[in-house]
Amino acid sequence: MTEYADDPAAQRGGATELRLATAARDPVPTEEPGGQDLPRDRTQAILEAAKQVGALLKQRGHRFALAGSVAAYAHGTSAGLQHDADFCVRAEDAETVAATLRGGGLQVWTPPEDWLLKTECFGQDVDLIFRLAHRPVTTELLDRATEISVDSVRMPVLAPTDLVTSLLSAFSEHYCDFGSVLPVARALREKIDWQQVRRECGEEPMPAAFLFLVERLGVIAPQEERP
């Protein structure tokens, strides 16, 4: 796969100038620490980045789905956003997705990890992921996405069951933050096929521990005893 950035040192060098046809409002501040200002509202800054990237992908007809914490927010969780915006794309579409974003004024580069591309929009990190929790992003996964409004911009968003499955499947001995996923499980519990979640990842120790926790907390019904 082509390396998308000509100069890695320039990738984080400053605020990215955006020339997007869809950007009718003034951009959220993009300055970084060290005598410069951060966005006053981090949640809104991340949403603005997600909206701009999603609008570009929609305009060019790419198959994609919003994922991660911004997808959970779009589905109805109330927690503020603190990290980045994630999009699922198929590996075979990575080159054309990167070309679209670069054509929209964004820098795109390949990090050391071989399962995603990265860009930056309005000073916020945006990941274009083609392996989600160690599983390839497939056409079937994208087909299950639901088009909903993300802060007034409609775009495909990962289905709640796939979203929670991806979050639980990412747990390991080195990363197991139940506190970040518990609010998602609470808020979306009625939209999630919990039996499907159990089939997909419930045999692994960390997801199984989380499922036991949400059962004990009364978020979901206990699993029926196996014969």
Residue pairs with C-beta under 8 A, 6 or more apart in sequence:
1 94
1 95
1 110
2 95
2 98
3 109
3 110
4 98
4 102
4 107
4 108
4 109
4 110
4 117
5 11
5 107
5 108
5 109
5 110
8 109
10 107
11 107
11 109
11 120
12 120
15 30
15 31
15 123
16 30
16 105
16 106
16 107
16 120
16 121
16 122
16 123
17 105
18 27
18 52
18 104
18 105
18 106
18 121
18 122
19 104
19 105
20 52
20 55
20 56
20 104
20 105
21 59
22 52
22 55
22 56
22 59
23 52
27 48
27 122
28 39
28 41
28 44
28 45
28 48
28 122
28 123
29 37
29 38
29 39
29 40
29 45
29 123
30 39
30 122
30 123
31 37
31 38
31 123
32 38
32 123
38 123
39 45
39 122
39 123
39 124
42 80
42 81
42 82
43 73
43 80
43 81
44 151
45 122
45 123
45 124
46 70
46 81
46 83
46 84
46 85
46 124
47 70
47 73
47 81
47 150
47 151
48 121
48 122
48 124
48 151
49 85
49 121
49 122
49 123
49 124
49 126
50 66
50 70
50 85
50 87
50 126
50 150
50 151
51 150
51 151
51 152
51 153
51 155
52 104
52 121
52 122
53 85
53 87
53 101
53 106
53 119
53 121
53 126
54 64
54 66
54 87
54 150
54 153
54 155
55 153
55 155
56 100
56 101
56 104
56 106
57 64
57 87
57 89
57 97
57 100
57 155
58 155
60 96
60 100
62 89
62 93
62 96
62 97
62 100
63 89
63 90
63 93
63 139
63 142
64 87
64 88
64 89
64 93
64 97
64 142
64 155
64 156
65 71
65 87
65 88
65 141
65 142
65 145
65 156
65 157
65 158
66 74
66 85
66 86
66 87
66 88
66 145
66 150
66 155
66 156
66 157
66 158
67 86
67 87
67 88
67 129
67 132
67 158
67 163
67 166
68 83
68 84
68 85
68 86
68 127
69 79
69 81
69 82
69 83
69 86
69 180
70 81
70 85
70 86
70 150
71 86
71 157
71 158
71 163
72 79
72 163
72 184
72 187
72 188
73 79
73 81
74 148
74 149
74 150
74 151
74 157
75 148
75 157
75 160
75 163
75 187
75 188
75 191
76 187
76 188
77 183
77 184
77 187
77 188
78 183
78 187
79 183
83 125
84 124
84 125
84 126
84 127
85 121
85 124
85 125
85 126
85 127
86 126
86 127
86 129
87 126
87 127
87 128
87 129
88 129
88 130
88 132
88 137
88 141
88 142
88 158
89 97
89 128
89 129
89 130
89 137
90 130
90 136
90 137
90 138
90 139
90 142
91 130
91 131
91 136
91 137
93 130
94 117
94 128
94 130
97 117
97 128
98 108
98 117
98 128
101 108
101 119
101 128
102 108
106 119
106 120
106 121
107 119
107 120
108 117
108 118
108 119
108 128
109 117
109 118
109 119
110 117
110 118
111 117
111 118
115 129
115 130
115 131
116 127
116 128
116 129
116 130
116 131
117 127
117 128
118 125
118 126
118 127
118 128
119 126
119 128
120 126
129 137
130 136
130 137
131 137
132 141
132 166
133 165
133 166
133 167
133 169
133 170
134 169
135 169
141 158
141 162
142 156
144 158
144 159
144 162
145 156
145 157
145 158
145 159
145 162
146 156
146 157
146 159
147 154
147 155
147 156
147 157
148 154
148 155
148 157
150 157
158 166
160 188
160 191
160 192
161 191
161 192
161 193
161 196
161 197
163 184
163 188
164 181
164 184
164 185
164 188
164 192
164 197
165 196
165 197
165 200
165 201
167 180
167 181
167 184
168 181
168 197
168 201
168 206
168 207
168 210
168 211
169 200
169 201
169 204
169 207
171 204
171 206
171 207
171 210
172 206
173 206
176 206
178 209
178 210
178 213
181 210
182 213
182 214
182 217
182 219
185 192
185 210
185 214
185 219
185 220
186 219
189 214
189 219
189 220
194 211
194 220
194 221
197 207
197 211
198 211
198 223
201 207
202 208
202 211
211 220
211 223
214 220
215 221
215 222
215 223
